[in-house]
Amino acid sequence: MTTTGATVPATARVELEEVIAPAGGAPARVRIAPTGTAYRIELVLDGDAGVLAGRVGKRISGTVRGRALRAWHATAGGCFIEPVWGMPRIVQGRVLAVDVQSNAVLIELAVPAWIEMESSQPVAQWQTGDMLNFYVESGMRFTPAA
């Protein structure tokens, strides 16, 4: 992985509010609450839900990943996820690191998240500290740490 920027934590530390079982063809999801925020973010669970048994209401760590539809430099506002409750659709955050090989950026939202960009939008154009705004594809993922 070729990254630019200082070594930064890419692991989200959150409270696990709920593990949502797969239903009607939808995959298993988790509802997480980043500390000190009103966010209740639903993410597709990557991995075995069994590792989260007995952890509801407790702090857990993991990696958040998603895919941007198209990103723009933001000139106003702060870091946010919309909607505040549910699956993310629109996000804005500061670039913490750039991975040119994977065409992804680590963004500080309410949690750090690796966001893969579409192939027509190379990440080399951004630097740490840039503020980006974008829609994300449905199905951002959460991979619990072991």
Protein Blocks (a to p, Z undefined) as FASTA:
>chain_A
ZZedddddfbdcdddfbdcddeehiacddddddehiabdcddddedjfklmgokgoiacd
dddddddfbdcddfedcdddddfbdcdfbdcdddfbdcfklopacdddfbccdddddfkl
cfklpcehiacdddddehiacdddZZ
